[in-house]
Amino acid sequence: MNQKVLRYFLFAALAVVWGLIIYKIVNGPDHNDNAAPPLTVKAESGYNTTRDSFILIANYSDPFLPDDSVYSEEIGKTATAEIKKETINTKPKFDLNKILYRGMISNPETKKKVAIVSISGKDYMAKEKERIAEVIISKITKENLTVIIDGKAELIGRTIN
């Protein structure tokens, strides 16, 4: 076939396809094409519902209110105060043996130091005054690392592996 004849044939086919699409959109779907069978409703299901044998008592605090207005009852106030005291006093102390000072990288131009530290088995690169978990890196030297844990300064020597 000649290319011009093929082009006109394809243009006519394209016009027919688009014409069918526009016709379906304008006239809407045929209601008989995909008609669903009518629904039948049973009058009685035969399912017996029984009442619950428990009652929910919602006397817990509102999570959107501040802690001061948790309970209006005296019992609730004392109970929450006792729980808060227990949680404050039971904070475990950080173990210094979990910190290993691997070494230091120093930039001679900017005089910035970066320490390579392993805390609880995870390796970190930290600058001075940076916080990792509960540890604040205070000072970095070639042989030692000064850290602050719970407000106390501790000196950690370099580990050689």
Contact map, one row per residue, 1 for C-alpha under 8 A:
11101100000000000000000000000000000000000000000000000000000000000000000000000000000000000000000000000000000000000000000000000000000000000000000000000000000000000
11111100000000000000000000000000000000000000000000000000000000000000000000000000000000000000000000000000000000000000000000000000000000000000000000000000000000000
11111110000000000000000000000000000000000000000000000000000000000000000000000000000000000000000000000000000000000000000000000000000000000000000000000000000000000
01111111000000000000000000000000000000000000000000000000000000000000000000000000000000000000000000000000000000000000000000000000000000000000000000000000000000000
11111111100000000000000000000000000000000000000000000000000000000000000000000000000000000000000000000000000000000000000000000000000000000000000000000000000000000
11111111110000000000000000000000000000000000000000000000000000000000000000000000000000000000000000000000000000000000000000000000000000000000000000000000000000000
00111111111000000000000000000000000000000000000000000000000000000000000000000000000000000000000000000000000000000000000000000000000000000000000000000000000000000
00011111111100000000000000000000000000000000000000000000000000000000000000000000000000000000000000000000000000000000000000000000000000000000000000000000000000000
00001111111110000000000000000000000000000000000000000000000000000000000000000000000000000000000000000000000000000000000000000000000000000000000000000000000000000
00000111111111000000000000000000000000000000000000000000000000000000000000000000000000000000000000000000000000000000000000000000000000000000000000000000000000000
00000011111111100000000000000000000000000000000000000000000000000000000000000000000000000000000000000000000000000000000000000000000000000000000000000000000000000
00000001111111110000000000000000000000000000000000000000000000000000000000000000000000000000000000000000000000000000000000000000000000000000000000000000000000000
00000000111111111000000000000000000000000000000000000000000000000000000000000000000000000000000000000000000000000000000000000000000000000000000000000000000000000
00000000011111111100000000000000000000000000000000000000000000000000000000000000000000000000000000000000000000000000000000000000000000000000000000000000000000000
00000000001111111110000000000000000000000000000000000000000000000000000000000000000000000000000000000000000000000000000000000000000000000000000000000000000000000
00000000000111111111000000000000000000000000000000000000000000000000000000000000000000000000000000000000000000000000000000000000000000000000000000000000000000000
00000000000011111111100000000000000000000000000000000000000000000000000000000000000000000000000000000000000000000000000000000000000000000000000000000000000000000
00000000000001111111110000000000000000000000000000000000000000000000000000000000000000000000000000000000000000000000000000000000000000000000000000000000000000000
00000000000000111111111000000000000000000000000000000000000000000000000000000000000000000000000000000000000000000000000000000000000000000000000000000000000000000
00000000000000011111111100000000000000000000000000000000000000000000000000000000000000000000000000000000000000000000000000000000000000000000000000000000000000000
00000000000000001111111110000000000000000000000000000000000000000000000000000000000000000000000000000000000000000000000000000000000000000000000000000000000000000
00000000000000000111111111000000000000000000000000000000000000000000000000000000000000000000000000000000000000000000000000000000000000000000000000000000000000000
00000000000000000011111111100000000000000000000000000000000000000000000000000000000000000000000000000000000000000000000000000000000000000000000000000000000000000
00000000000000000001111111111000000000000000000000000000000000000000000000000000000000000000000000000000000000000000000000000000000000000000000000000000000000000
00000000000000000000111111111000000000000000000000000000000000000000000000000000000000000000000000000000000000000000000000000000000000000000000000000000000000000
00000000000000000000011111110000000000000000000000000000000000000000000000000000000000000000000000000000000000000000000000000000000000000000000000000000000000000
00000000000000000000001111111000000000000000000000000000000000000000000000000000000000000000000000000000000000000000000000000000000000000000000000000000000000000
00000000000000000000000111111100000000000000000000000000000000000000000000000000000000000000000000000000000000000000000000000000000000000000000000000000000000000
00000000000000000000000110111110100000000000000000000000000000000000000000000000000000000000000000000000000000000000000000000000000000000000000000000000000000000
00000000000000000000000000011111110000000000000000000000000000000000000000000000000000000000000000000000000000000000000000000000000000000000000000000000000000000
00000000000000000000000000001111111000000000000000000000000000000000000000000000000000000000000000000000000000000000000000000000000000000000000000000000000000000
00000000000000000000000000000111111000000000000000000000000000000000000000000000000000000000000000000000000000000000000000000000000000000000000000000000000000000
00000000000000000000000000001111111000000000000000000000000000000000000000000000000000000000000000000000000000000000000000000000000000000000000000000000000000000
00000000000000000000000000000111111100000000000000000000000000000000000000000000000000000000000000000000000000000000000000000000000000000000000000000000000000000
00000000000000000000000000000011111110000000000000000000000000000000000000000000000000000000000000000000000000000000000000000000000000000000000000000000000000000
00000000000000000000000000000000011111000000000000000000000000000000000000000000000000000000000000000000000000000000000000000000000000000000000000000000000000000
00000000000000000000000000000000001111100000000000000000000000000000000000000000000000000000000000000000000000000000000000000000000000000000000000000000000000000
00000000000000000000000000000000000111110000000000000000000000000000000000000000000000000000000000000000000000000000000000000000000000000000000000000000000000000
00000000000000000000000000000000000011111000000000000000000000000000000000000000000000000000000000000000000000000000000000000000000000000000000000000000000000000
00000000000000000000000000000000000001111100000000000000000000000000000000000000000000000000000000000000000000000000000000000000000000000000000000000000000000000
00000000000000000000000000000000000000111110000000000000000000000000000000000000000000000000000000000000000000000000000000000000000000000000000000000000000000000
00000000000000000000000000000000000000011111100000000000000000000000000000000000000000000000000000000000000000000000000000000000000000000000000000000000000000000
00000000000000000000000000000000000000001111100000000000000000000000000000000000000000000000000000000000000000000000000000000000000000000000000000000000000000000
00000000000000000000000000000000000000000111110000000000000000000000000000000000000000000000000000000000000000000000000000000000000000000000000000000000000000000
00000000000000000000000000000000000000000111111000000000000000000000000000000000000000000000000000000000000000000000000000000000000000000000000000000000000000000
00000000000000000000000000000000000000000001111100000000000000000000000000000000000000000000000000000000000000000000000000000000000000000000000000000000000000000
00000000000000000000000000000000000000000000111110000000000000000000000000000000000000000000000000000000000000000000000000000000000000000000000000000000000000000
00000000000000000000000000000000000000000000011111000000000000000000000000000000000000000000000000000000000000000000000000000000000000000000000000000000000000000
00000000000000000000000000000000000000000000001111100000000000000000000000000000000000000000000000000000000000000000000000000000000000000000000000000000000000000
00000000000000000000000000000000000000000000000111110000000000000000000000000000000000000000000000000000000000000000000000000000000000000000000000000000000000000
00000000000000000000000000000000000000000000000011111000000000000000000000000000000000000000000000000000000000000000000000000000000000000000000000000000000000000
00000000000000000000000000000000000000000000000001111110000000000000000000000000000000000000000000000000000000000000000000000000000000000000000000000000000000000
00000000000000000000000000000000000000000000000000111110000000000000000000000000000000000000000000000000000000000000000000000000000000000000000000000000000000000
00000000000000000000000000000000000000000000000000011111000000000000000000000000000000000000000000000000000000000000000000000000000000000000000000000000000000000
00000000000000000000000000000000000000000000000000011111100000000000000000000000000000000000000000000000000000000000000000000000000000000000000000000000000000000
00000000000000000000000000000000000000000000000000000111110000000000000000000000000000000000000000000000000000000000000000000000000000000000000000000000000000000
00000000000000000000000000000000000000000000000000000011111000000000000000000000000000000000000000000000000000000000000000000000000000000000000000000000000000000
00000000000000000000000000000000000000000000000000000001111100000000000000000000000000000000000000000000000000000000000000000000000000000000000000000000000000000
00000000000000000000000000000000000000000000000000000000111110000000000000000000000000000000000000000000000000000000000000000000000000000000000000000000000000000
00000000000000000000000000000000000000000000000000000000011111000000000000000000000000000000000000000000000000000000000000000000000000000000000000000000000000000
00000000000000000000000000000000000000000000000000000000001111100000011000000000000000000000000000000000000000000000000000000000000000000000000000000000000000000
00000000000000000000000000000000000000000000000000000000000111111000010000000000000000000000000000000000000000000000000000000000000000000000000000000000000000000
00000000000000000000000000000000000000000000000000000000000011111100000000000000000000000000000000000000000000000000000000000000000000000000000000000000000000000
00000000000000000000000000000000000000000000000000000000000001111100000000000000000000000000000000000000000000000000000000000000000000000000000000000000000000000
00000000000000000000000000000000000000000000000000000000000001111110110000000000000000000000000000000000000000000000000000000000000000000000000000000000000000000
00000000000000000000000000000000000000000000000000000000000000111111110000000000000000000000000000000000000000000000000000000000000000000000000000000000000000000
00000000000000000000000000000000000000000000000000000000000000001111110000000000000000000000000000000000000000000000000000000000000000000000000000000000000000000
00000000000000000000000000000000000000000000000000000000000000000111110000000000000000000000000000000000000000000000000000000000000000000000000000000000000000000
00000000000000000000000000000000000000000000000000000000000000001111111100000000000000000000000000000000000000000000000000000000000000000000000000000000000000000
00000000000000000000000000000000000000000000000000000000000011001111111100011000000000000000000000000000000000000000000000000000000000000000000000000000000000000
00000000000000000000000000000000000000000000000000000000000010000000111111011000000000000000000000000000000000000000000000000000000000000000000000000000000000000
00000000000000000000000000000000000000000000000000000000000000000000111111011000000000000000000000000000000000000000000000000000000000000000000000000000000000000
00000000000000000000000000000000000000000000000000000000000000000000001111111000000000000000000000000000000000000000000000000000000000000000000000000000000000000
00000000000000000000000000000000000000000000000000000000000000000000001111111100000000000000000000000000000000000000000000000000000000000000000000000000000000000
00000000000000000000000000000000000000000000000000000000000000000000000011111110000000000000000000000000000000000000000000000000000000000000000000000000000000000
00000000000000000000000000000000000000000000000000000000000000000000011111111111000000000000000000000000000000000000000000000000000000000000000000000000000000000
00000000000000000000000000000000000000000000000000000000000000000000011111111111100000000000000000000000000000000000000000000000000000000000000000000000000000000
00000000000000000000000000000000000000000000000000000000000000000000000001111111110000000000000000000000000000000000000000000000000000000000000000000000000000000
00000000000000000000000000000000000000000000000000000000000000000000000000111111111000000000000000000000000000000000000000000000000000000000000000000000000000000
00000000000000000000000000000000000000000000000000000000000000000000000000011111111100000000000000000000000000000000000000000000000000000000000000000000000000000
00000000000000000000000000000000000000000000000000000000000000000000000000001111111110000000000000000000000000000000000000000000000000000000000000000000000000000
00000000000000000000000000000000000000000000000000000000000000000000000000000111111111000000000000000000000000000000000000000000000000000000000000000000000000000
00000000000000000000000000000000000000000000000000000000000000000000000000000011111111100000000000000000000000000000000000000000000000000000000000000000000000000
00000000000000000000000000000000000000000000000000000000000000000000000000000001111111110000000000000000000000000000000000000000000000000000000000000000000000000
00000000000000000000000000000000000000000000000000000000000000000000000000000000111111111000000000000000000000000000000000000000000000000000000000000000000000000
00000000000000000000000000000000000000000000000000000000000000000000000000000000011111111100000000000000000000000000000000000000000000000000000000000000000000000
00000000000000000000000000000000000000000000000000000000000000000000000000000000001111111110000000000000000000000000000000000000000000000000000000000000000000000
00000000000000000000000000000000000000000000000000000000000000000000000000000000000111111110000000000000000000000000000000000000000000000000000000000000000000000
00000000000000000000000000000000000000000000000000000000000000000000000000000000000011111110000000000000000000000000000000000000000000000000000000000000000000000
00000000000000000000000000000000000000000000000000000000000000000000000000000000000001111111000000000000000000000000000000000000000000000000000000000000000000000
00000000000000000000000000000000000000000000000000000000000000000000000000000000000000111111100000000000000000000000000000000000000000000000000000000000000000000
00000000000000000000000000000000000000000000000000000000000000000000000000000000000000000111110000000000000000000000000000000000000000000000000000000000000000000
00000000000000000000000000000000000000000000000000000000000000000000000000000000000000000011111000000000000000000000000000000000000000000000000000000000000000000
00000000000000000000000000000000000000000000000000000000000000000000000000000000000000000001111100000000000000000000000000000000000001000000000000001000000000000
00000000000000000000000000000000000000000000000000000000000000000000000000000000000000000000111111100000000000000000000000000000000000000000000000000000000000000
00000000000000000000000000000000000000000000000000000000000000000000000000000000000000000000011111100000000000000000000000000000000000000000000000000000000000000
00000000000000000000000000000000000000000000000000000000000000000000000000000000000000000000001111110000000000000000000000000000000000000000000000000000000000000
00000000000000000000000000000000000000000000000000000000000000000000000000000000000000000000001111110000000000000000011110000000000000000000000000000000000000000
00000000000000000000000000000000000000000000000000000000000000000000000000000000000000000000001111111000000000000000111100000000000000000000000000000000000100000
00000000000000000000000000000000000000000000000000000000000000000000000000000000000000000000000011111100000000000000111000000000000000000000000000000000000101100
00000000000000000000000000000000000000000000000000000000000000000000000000000000000000000000000000111110000000000011110000000000000000000000000110000000000111100
00000000000000000000000000000000000000000000000000000000000000000000000000000000000000000000000000011111000000000011110000000000000000000000000000000000000001110
00000000000000000000000000000000000000000000000000000000000000000000000000000000000000000000000000001111100000000011100000000000000000000000011000000000000001100
00000000000000000000000000000000000000000000000000000000000000000000000000000000000000000000000000000111110000001111000000000000000000000001110000000000000000000
00000000000000000000000000000000000000000000000000000000000000000000000000000000000000000000000000000011111000001111000000000000000000000000000000000000000000000
00000000000000000000000000000000000000000000000000000000000000000000000000000000000000000000000000000001111100111100000000000000000000000000000000000000000000000
00000000000000000000000000000000000000000000000000000000000000000000000000000000000000000000000000000000111111111000000000000000000000000000000000000000000000000
00000000000000000000000000000000000000000000000000000000000000000000000000000000000000000000000000000000011111110000000000000000000000000000000000000000000000000
00000000000000000000000000000000000000000000000000000000000000000000000000000000000000000000000000000000001111100000000000000000000000000000000000000000000000000
00000000000000000000000000000000000000000000000000000000000000000000000000000000000000000000000000000000001111110000000000000000000000000000000000000000000000000
00000000000000000000000000000000000000000000000000000000000000000000000000000000000000000000000000000000011111111000000000000000000000000000000000000000000000000
00000000000000000000000000000000000000000000000000000000000000000000000000000000000000000000000000000000011101111100000000000010000000000000000000000000000000000
00000000000000000000000000000000000000000000000000000000000000000000000000000000000000000000000000000001111000111110000000000011000000000001000000000000000000000
00000000000000000000000000000000000000000000000000000000000000000000000000000000000000000000000000000001110000011111000000001111000000000001000000000000000000000
00000000000000000000000000000000000000000000000000000000000000000000000000000000000000000000000000001111100000001111100000001110000000000001000000000000000000000
00000000000000000000000000000000000000000000000000000000000000000000000000000000000000000000000000001111100000000111110000111100000000000000000000000000000000000
00000000000000000000000000000000000000000000000000000000000000000000000000000000000000000000000000111110000000000011111000111100000000000000000000000000000000000
00000000000000000000000000000000000000000000000000000000000000000000000000000000000000000000000001111100000000000001111111110000000000000000000000000000000000000
00000000000000000000000000000000000000000000000000000000000000000000000000000000000000000000000001110000000000000000111111110000000000000000000000000000000000000
00000000000000000000000000000000000000000000000000000000000000000000000000000000000000000000000001100000000000000000011111000000000000000000000000000000000000000
00000000000000000000000000000000000000000000000000000000000000000000000000000000000000000000000001000000000000000000011111100000000000000000000000000000000000000
00000000000000000000000000000000000000000000000000000000000000000000000000000000000000000000000000000000000000000000011111110000000000000000000000000000000000000
00000000000000000000000000000000000000000000000000000000000000000000000000000000000000000000000000000000000000000001111011111000000000000000000000000000000000000
00000000000000000000000000000000000000000000000000000000000000000000000000000000000000000000000000000000000000000001111001111100000000000000000000000000000000000
00000000000000000000000000000000000000000000000000000000000000000000000000000000000000000000000000000000000000000111100000111110000000000000000000000000000000000
00000000000000000000000000000000000000000000000000000000000000000000000000000000000000000000000000000000000000000111100000011111010100001000000000000000000000000
00000000000000000000000000000000000000000000000000000000000000000000000000000000000000000000000000000000000000011110000000001111110000001000000000000000000000000
00000000000000000000000000000000000000000000000000000000000000000000000000000000000000000000000000000000000000001100000000000111110000001111000000000000000000000
00000000000000000000000000000000000000000000000000000000000000000000000000000000000000000000000000000000000000000000000000000011111000011110000000000000000000000
00000000000000000000000000000000000000000000000000000000000000000000000000000000000000000000000000000000000000000000000000000111111100011100000000000000000000000
00000000000000000000000000000000000000000000000000000000000000000000000000000000000000000000000000000000000000000000000000000000111111111000000000000000000000000
00000000000000000000000000000000000000000000000000000000000000000000000000000000000000000000000000000000000000000000000000000100011111111000000000000000000000000
00000000000000000000000000000000000000000000000000000000000000000000000000000000000000000000000000000000000000000000000000000000001111100000000000000000000000000
00000000000000000000000000000000000000000000000000000000000000000000000000000000000000000000010000000000000000000000000000000000001111110000000000001100000000000
00000000000000000000000000000000000000000000000000000000000000000000000000000000000000000000000000000000000000000000000000000000001111111000000000111000000000000
00000000000000000000000000000000000000000000000000000000000000000000000000000000000000000000000000000000000000000000000000000000111101111100000000111000000000000
00000000000000000000000000000000000000000000000000000000000000000000000000000000000000000000000000000000000000000000000000000111111100111111000011110000000000000
00000000000000000000000000000000000000000000000000000000000000000000000000000000000000000000000000000000000000000000000000000001110000011111000011110000000000000
00000000000000000000000000000000000000000000000000000000000000000000000000000000000000000000000000000000000000000000000000000001100000001111100011100000000000000
00000000000000000000000000000000000000000000000000000000000000000000000000000000000000000000000000000001000000001110000000000001000000001111110111000000000000000
00000000000000000000000000000000000000000000000000000000000000000000000000000000000000000000000000000001000000000000000000000000000000000011111110000000000000000
00000000000000000000000000000000000000000000000000000000000000000000000000000000000000000000000000000011000000000000000000000000000000000001111100000000000000000
00000000000000000000000000000000000000000000000000000000000000000000000000000000000000000000000000000010000000000000000000000000000000000000111110000000000011000
00000000000000000000000000000000000000000000000000000000000000000000000000000000000000000000000000001000000000000000000000000000000000000001111111000000001111000
00000000000000000000000000000000000000000000000000000000000000000000000000000000000000000000000000001000000000000000000000000000000000001111101111100000001111000
00000000000000000000000000000000000000000000000000000000000000000000000000000000000000000000000000000000000000000000000000000000000000001111000111110000111100000
00000000000000000000000000000000000000000000000000000000000000000000000000000000000000000000000000000000000000000000000000000000000000111110000011111000111100000
00000000000000000000000000000000000000000000000000000000000000000000000000000000000000000000000000000000000000000000000000000000000000111100000001111111110000000
00000000000000000000000000000000000000000000000000000000000000000000000000000000000000000000010000000000000000000000000000000000000001110000000000111111110000000
00000000000000000000000000000000000000000000000000000000000000000000000000000000000000000000000000000000000000000000000000000000000001000000000000011111000000000
00000000000000000000000000000000000000000000000000000000000000000000000000000000000000000000000000000000000000000000000000000000000000000000000000011111100000000
00000000000000000000000000000000000000000000000000000000000000000000000000000000000000000000000000000000000000000000000000000000000000000000000000011111110000000
00000000000000000000000000000000000000000000000000000000000000000000000000000000000000000000000000000000000000000000000000000000000000000000000001111011111000000
00000000000000000000000000000000000000000000000000000000000000000000000000000000000000000000000000000000000000000000000000000000000000000000000001111001111100000
00000000000000000000000000000000000000000000000000000000000000000000000000000000000000000000000000000000000000000000000000000000000000000000000111100000111110000
00000000000000000000000000000000000000000000000000000000000000000000000000000000000000000000000000111000000000000000000000000000000000000000000111100000011111000
00000000000000000000000000000000000000000000000000000000000000000000000000000000000000000000000000001000000000000000000000000000000000000000001110000000001111100
00000000000000000000000000000000000000000000000000000000000000000000000000000000000000000000000000011110000000000000000000000000000000000000001110000000000111110
00000000000000000000000000000000000000000000000000000000000000000000000000000000000000000000000000011110000000000000000000000000000000000000000000000000000011111
00000000000000000000000000000000000000000000000000000000000000000000000000000000000000000000000000000100000000000000000000000000000000000000000000000000000001111
00000000000000000000000000000000000000000000000000000000000000000000000000000000000000000000000000000000000000000000000000000000000000000000000000000000000000111
